[in-house]
């Protein structure tokens, strides 16, 4: 849920979120899609 919150707040970029949580960008995107979050282009 931390990843989703950080992404929705748009304070950090995807790279920064992934680094902070020690996950890959691919994993982050998969998780966000699983949660039903709309991915911004």
Buried (B, 14 or more C-beta within 10 A) or exposed (E): EEBBEBBEEEEEEBEEBBEEBEBEEEEBBEBBEEEEBEEEE
